[in-house]
Amino acid sequence: MKRLLLVLSCVGVFAAANAQQLKTPQPSTTQTIKQDLGLGNIELSYSRPNMKGRKIFGDLVPFGKVWRTGANSATTLTFTDEVIIGGTKVPAGKYGLLSIPDANEWTIIITKQTDVTSPAAYKQDMDVVRVKAKPMALPWSFETFGISFENIKDNSCDVMMAWDKTLVSFAITTDVDGKVMKQIDGIMKGDSKPYFAAAAYYLENGKDLNQAVAWFDKAIEQNPKAFWVYYQKARALAKLGKKADAIAVSNKSIELAKEAKNDDYVALNEKLQKDLK
């Protein structure tokens, strides 16, 4: 009898181990998105609950209480480079994104805690920064909660959160200019100098245009057929008010662009000259 029971027990364990696992859709799907910002990037991971006919803010998501800003697991933000939120520098790393919704004002929290899924687990002394945000009432409704990066610029973006008829956002910035200028200062002291890239940055960001022109000249020495460098040099000369010089350099760019059968740069130069007249 004991042997029979042992055999039946083993058979039962074997059958359970080999039973097919039932896979069903997540009630709140997980989303992970990346956004380049400045010289680094941001990774956001969160879960997206649906309304399903429920009243959201002030009910399902209570006012005045810490919310994981999503569903299921904790919502996290990972920065590969230092950023600035609410005037506070946030070092590169992984952080939790929490919020305290209210009817007229939200509190956005960036915390060192990356596992908060309930108000009881939250520790305020782990906050990195808190910022206030005004909720915006929308004329339409979002069935699924969503977070996205919007208004992307070289040194900033907005993190927008929308659910039901409510939209809330906060800004993330980064000191791109300081970092790039430091790079340029260091690289230009080396043997391999990125003349064109440095000159183009100076041109596009309101730096010393005479220095930009000098670096464009160095880039042309490296590649005399570079019609795109001539075009950028012509733009720099135009900004310096040297119209005749700009047109002359632009004509050289057109000549080289035609040789290379690049109609785009021919058109760009023609527009530049038209604007100078």
Secondary structure, 3 states (H helix, E strand, C coil): CHHHHHHHHHHHHHHHHCCCCCCCCCCCEEEEEEEEECCEEEEEEEEECECCCCCCECCCECCCCCECCCCCCCCEEEECCCEEECCEEECCEEEEEEEECCCCCEEEEEECCCCCCCHHHCCHHHEEEEEEECCEEEEEEEEEEEEEEECCCCCEEEEEEEEEEEEEEEEEECCHHHHHHHHHHHHCCCCCCCHHHHHHHHHHCCCCHHHHHHHHHHHHHHCCCCHHHHHHHHHHHHHCCCHHHHHHHHHHHHHHHHHCCCHHHHHHHHHHHHHHC
